[in-house]
Amino acid sequence: MHTIDVRGLAKAYRGVPAVRNLDLAVPRGEIFALLGPNGAGKTTTVEILEGHRARDAGTVRVLGEDPARAGYAWRARLGIVLQTATDAAELTVAETVRHFARYYPNPREVDYVLDACGLTEKASARVRRLSGGQRRRLDVALGIIGKPELIFLDEPTTGFDPEARRQFWDLIRLLASDGTTIVLTTHYLEEAETLADRVAVIARGEIVAEGEPDTLGGRATAEATVRWTDANGVHTKQTGTPTALINQLSSGTEELAELTVSRPTLEDIYLELIGGRP
Ligand SMILES: Nc1ncnc2c1ncn2[C@@H]1O[C@H](COP(=O)(O)OP(=O)(O)OP(=O)(O)O)[C@@H](O)[C@H]1O
C-alpha cells in the first residue's frame, strides 16, 4: 500500500473546477514534488490530502485512511508546513517548538530539531524578532517536531538564502532516508530537480506530466543542442545524435572552441508543459 493513493480526485469552487480527475500514488520514503503555475490546483490537492478541505469526487487514502474521516491519531502522524508563518510572537523559538512538541505522542528532541533547522543560535530569541527566512525555518521545525511519517511542505524554502536552502534540502533527504514520505509544492525548479525522486506537473487542475526530474516530459531523449565556435563564428545545431555530429565535426584539423552539448533543462520542459495554461 502506498503512503498516498488518490484516484479520480475532483474539486470545484462555485462550479469552477480547480482539480479534475487527478490520480496520484506516492510510496513510503519518497520525496514527491508538485509543480505548477499559480492557481493550478496544488494547494487544493494538498489540503484535501491533509484533511483540511472537502472533495467533490474521487477516492483518497493517506496513511491508509480517508482524510475526510480520519481523526486525531491519524493527524498526529502528519507534519504540515503551511505557507503562512507561525504566530506565537511573544514566545522564544525554543519555547514555541517545545509547546508544539506537547501536541504529539512521540515527538523528536527539541534540541535536535532546532539544530537540524539551523535555529540553535536563535533558540532564545523571540519569534517576532526573527527574519523572514528564520521564521520559515521555525515553520519547518514545527512541521517535523512530531516525528511525522508524512510531511507536507508548501513552498518550504521561499525566503531562504542559498545556504539555508541547501541545509534544508539535506534535512529533507535525511528525513526521507529514515522512511519519512515528503510531499512538497515548489516554484523553484532547481529545488524539485535536486531534491525530488519524482515530480508531477499540474496545470488547470490536471496532471500533465509525471516522472523522475531527469526524464520528465521526454527530457532525456529530447534533441540536444550542439554549440561550437570555429573560424566562421558561433554555430548551433539541434540533433538527436550529438555524438555522431561531434565525430563528424572533429574529423577536421581545426580546433573547435567552446564545444557544448545540452539537453532541455527541467525549466524548458516545464514551460513547454504548462504553455498557454494558467
Ligand atoms: N477557497 C476558495 N474559493 C474559491 N476558489 C478557490 C479557493 N481556493 C482556491 N480557489 C481557486 O482554485 C484554483 C486553484 O487554486 P490553488 O490554491 O489550489 O492553486 P495553487 O496551484 O496552489 O496556486 P499557487 O501556486 O498560487 O499557490 C484557483 O483558480 C483558485 O482561484
The ligand as an SDF file (V2000), in Angstrom:
LIG
                    3D

 31 33  0  0  0  0  0  0  0  0999 V2000
  -11.4740   28.8980   -1.1630 N   0  0  0  0  0  0  0  0  0  0  0  0
  -11.5620   29.0840   -2.4790 C   0  0  0  0  0  0  0  0  0  0  0  0
  -12.6750   29.6020   -3.0310 N   0  0  0  0  0  0  0  0  0  0  0  0
  -12.7950   29.7890   -4.3550 C   0  0  0  0  0  0  0  0  0  0  0  0
  -11.8330   29.4940   -5.2490 N   0  0  0  0  0  0  0  0  0  0  0  0
  -10.6910   28.9780   -4.7710 C   0  0  0  0  0  0  0  0  0  0  0  0
  -10.4860   28.7420   -3.3650 C   0  0  0  0  0  0  0  0  0  0  0  0
   -9.2440   28.2180   -3.1890 N   0  0  0  0  0  0  0  0  0  0  0  0
   -8.7010   28.1340   -4.4220 C   0  0  0  0  0  0  0  0  0  0  0  0
   -9.5580   28.5720   -5.3700 N   0  0  0  0  0  0  0  0  0  0  0  0
   -9.2970   28.5940   -6.8360 C   0  0  0  0  0  0  0  0  0  0  0  0
   -8.9470   27.2910   -7.2560 O   0  0  0  0  0  0  0  0  0  0  0  0
   -7.8720   27.3220   -8.1960 C   0  0  0  0  0  0  0  0  0  0  0  0
   -6.6850   26.5110   -7.6720 C   0  0  0  0  0  0  0  0  0  0  0  0
   -6.1170   27.1690   -6.5560 O   0  0  0  0  0  0  0  0  0  0  0  0
   -4.9380   26.5570   -5.6900 P   0  0  0  0  0  0  0  0  0  0  0  0
   -4.7590   27.4440   -4.4900 O   0  0  0  0  0  0  0  0  0  0  0  0
   -5.2030   25.1250   -5.4380 O   0  0  0  0  0  0  0  0  0  0  0  0
   -3.7010   26.7370   -6.6950 O   0  0  0  0  0  0  0  0  0  0  0  0
   -2.1300   26.5600   -6.4530 P   0  0  0  0  0  0  0  0  0  0  0  0
   -1.6470   25.6630   -7.5460 O   0  0  0  0  0  0  0  0  0  0  0  0
   -1.8470   26.1180   -5.0770 O   0  0  0  0  0  0  0  0  0  0  0  0
   -1.5650   28.0330   -6.6870 O   0  0  0  0  0  0  0  0  0  0  0  0
   -0.2900   28.8280   -6.0380 P   0  0  0  0  0  0  0  0  0  0  0  0
    0.9180   28.3500   -6.7590 O   0  0  0  0  0  0  0  0  0  0  0  0
   -0.6170   30.2500   -6.3960 O   0  0  0  0  0  0  0  0  0  0  0  0
   -0.2740   28.5770   -4.5610 O   0  0  0  0  0  0  0  0  0  0  0  0
   -7.5690   28.7930   -8.4230 C   0  0  0  0  0  0  0  0  0  0  0  0
   -8.2280   29.2080   -9.5810 O   0  0  0  0  0  0  0  0  0  0  0  0
   -8.1350   29.4830   -7.1970 C   0  0  0  0  0  0  0  0  0  0  0  0
   -8.5550   30.7860   -7.5140 O   0  0  0  0  0  0  0  0  0  0  0  0
  1  2  1  0
  2  3  1  0
  2  7  2  0
  3  4  2  0
  4  5  1  0
  5  6  2  0
  6  7  1  0
  6 10  1  0
  7  8  1  0
  8  9  2  0
  9 10  1  0
 10 11  1  0
 11 12  1  0
 11 30  1  0
 12 13  1  0
 13 14  1  0
 13 28  1  0
 14 15  1  0
 15 16  1  0
 16 17  2  0
 16 18  1  0
 16 19  1  0
 19 20  1  0
 20 21  2  0
 20 22  1  0
 20 23  1  0
 23 24  1  0
 24 25  2  0
 24 26  1  0
 24 27  1  0
 28 29  1  0
 28 30  1  0
 30 31  1  0
M  END
$$$$
